[in-house]
């Protein structure tokens, strides 16, 4: 009756001690898998946000390169180039603004906080995506420094690239090409991370559903089987009661005959 009313075959350890132990371990795994899937989705959001900021920076770099190519043309005077330089300087400042203000949950993403030390970075924190239900099922993500100085667009003193002469404009084209390559590489890495996380999320959901189904078979009541058994027990009980009632009636009849 308890199995039918609660919907669970195992309501206490005495019902099935080994089954309860297995069921509890599965429940631990189920909850871990569900949270790991949420972690993975959060990781995807983090990557998408970061990639969006990098897209802005890359668009700005494309514009700086365009202006450098324009300034490298000999038809412009120095005064013309100074006017172009004004826009270039503003764009370099915008690259810095994006890097300093790009955040996810108050975490700065493009200032080198999560840079790869093997590539010359000096990270102050680690970005780990915990993508499994158990210990050490995680992956570290690196995001390089994307300030103007790190991209080669500005000196340590804050002086930006110059296109004030044909030769300087020509050199600036090469500098911007290198900056574009750095940003493109970082975006490619993030894209690879995102693809992996999406596949991981799918796998986690499959594992979650299968483990939940297995746990249910161990712990939950088989309603069809239990209902049949309950009905059978009721029939037997009613039959026993009927037989007892009939026996009592016969005994009373015999007693009346004797009297």
N, C-alpha and C positions, 0 to 999 in steps of 0.2 A: 504493500500500500504506500509506503514511504517513497519507493522508487517511482510510482505513478504520480503521486502528488508533487514531488520535487522535480521530477524529470531527470533525476540523476540515479544511476545504478549504484554509485559509491557516494554515500552521504557521510560516512565516518570510516576511520581506519579499519574497524572491525568488519566492514562489508567486504573489503578486498585490500589487504595491506600492501601487497606488491603492486597491485593496480593503482592504488593511491599514490605510491612513490613515483611510478612512471608518469602518471598524470600530472603531478606537481612539477616534475622536471620539464615536461612538455609545456605546461603553462608558463613557466619561466622563459622558455625559448620563444613561445608565441608572443609574449609581451615585449621581449627584446627585439624580435624581428619587426614588430609593428613600429617600435620607436626607431629602429635603424632605418626603416623606410622613410619615416618623417625626417630623420637626420639627412638622408640622401636628398630628399626634396629641398631641404634648407640649403644644402650644399650647391644644388643646381641653381637656386635663386641667387646665392652669393656669386657664383661664376657668371651668371647672366648680368647681374648688376655691374660687376667688374668689367665685363666685356663691353657693356654699354658706355662706360667712361672711356675705355680705350678707343672705342669707335669715334668718340668726340675728339680725342687727342689726334687720332690718325687723320681725321678730316682737316684739322687745323694744320697739321704737318704738310698735307697735300697743298693747302693754300700757300703756306710759306714757300714751298718748293716752286710753285707756280710764279710767285713774286720774284724769287731768286732767278729763275729762268728769264723772266721779263727784264730784270735789272742787268743781266749779263749781256743784253743786246746793246750794241754800240750806238744806237740812235738816240739814247737818253743822255741828258746832261747830268752833272753831279747834283744839281738842284732837283732834277726829276727823281733821282735815286734817293735823295734824302726824304722826299715825300713817300716813296715806296717803303723806305726804312721805318717810317712811323708806324705803318700797318704791321710790318714784320715784328717790330718790338712789342706791339700790343698783343700779337698772336703768341709770341713766346711767353709773355706774362700770363696769357690765358692757359697755356699748357701747365704752368706752375699752379695756377688756381685750381684747375681740375685735379691735379695730383694731390694737392693739399686738402681738398674738400671731398674727394671721392671716399665715401664711407658706406659701410654696411653694419648696422647695429652699433654705431659709434666707432667702429674699427676702421682706421685709415688703411686703404688697400694699396695705394700707388706710391707711397713714400718710402718703400723699402722695408716695411714692418715684417713682411713675409718673404723677403728675398732669399734666393738660393745661395748659401755660403760657398758652394762649389763653383759658383759663377761670379765670384767677387763681391757678393752681397754681404751685408752685415745685419742680419735679421735681429729684431728685438723680441720676437714672439714666433710661435709656430702655428700654422693653420692645418689642423688635422680634421679630416672628415671621418667620423666613426661610422662605417658602413655595414656593420654586422652586429649580431646579437651578443657576441662574446668578446672577451678581452683580446686586445691587439688586432682586432679586425678593423683596421683603419688605414687611411692613406694621407700622406702629407702633400699639400699643395703649395707651390712656390709662385710668388708674384713679384716681379722685378720692380726696381725703382723707376718711375716714369716722370720724374721732374725734368725740367728743361736742362739742368746741368747734367743729369744722368744720361740724357739723350744726346748730349754734345751740342746743345743749342745755346748754352750759357756757360761762362766761366765760373769758377768758385767765388769770384768777387761780384758776380751778378751781371757781368757784361754779356749782352746777347750777341748772336751772330750779326755780322755786318754785311750789307750789300751796297756799301757806299761807292764802290768802284767795280769795274768790270771783273777784275781778278778776284776780288772778295766775293762778288756775287757768284762767280764760277765755282769757287771753293765751297760756298754755302750750299750749292746744289748737292755736292758730295756729302756734306755733313747731314743734310736733311735725308738723303737716301739711306744713310746708316741709321738714323733715328727711325725712319719708316720700317726698316728691316727689324729693329729691336721690337717695335710695337707689334708688327705682324707676327713675329715669332712668339711673343707672349700671347697674342690672341689665338694662335694655332694651338699652343699648349693648353689654354683654357678650353678650347673647343674639344680637344681630346679628352680632357678631364670630364667635361659635361657629357660626352657620348658614353664614357664609361659609367658615370653616375646614373644615367638613364637606364642602361642595361642592368646595373646593380639594383635599381629600384624595382624593375620588373621581376628580377630573380627573387628579391626579398618578398614581394607580394605572393609569388607562387609558393615559396617556402612557408610563408605565413598561413596561406589557405590550406596547404597539404598537412601541415603540423596541427592546425586547428581541427581539421577533419579527423586526424588520427587520435587526437586527445578526446574528441567527442565520442569516438567509437569505444574508447576505454572507459570513460567516466559516465557518459550519459546513458539513460535508459533506452533499451530497444523497446519502443512503445508497442509495436505489434506483438512481439514475443511476450512482453510483460502483461499486456492486456489479455492475451489468450490464456496465459497461466492464471491471471486473476479471475477470469470468467470460469475457468475450469475449477478453480478452488471454490468459487461461489456455488457452482452446481453441486460439487461434492458435499459442501457444507449443508446446502439446502436438502440434498438427498438424505444425508444423515439425520437432519432434523425431522424430515418426513417419516423416516423409518422409526425414529424414536417415538414420534407422535402416534404412529400406527401401533407400535408395540404397547404403548401405554393404553391405547383404546382397547386392544385385545385383552390386556390384563384386567382392565376394568370390567369387560364383558364376562370374562371367566369368573371374576369375583362375584358378579351378580348371580351367575348360575349356581355357584356354590351356596350363596345365601338363600 
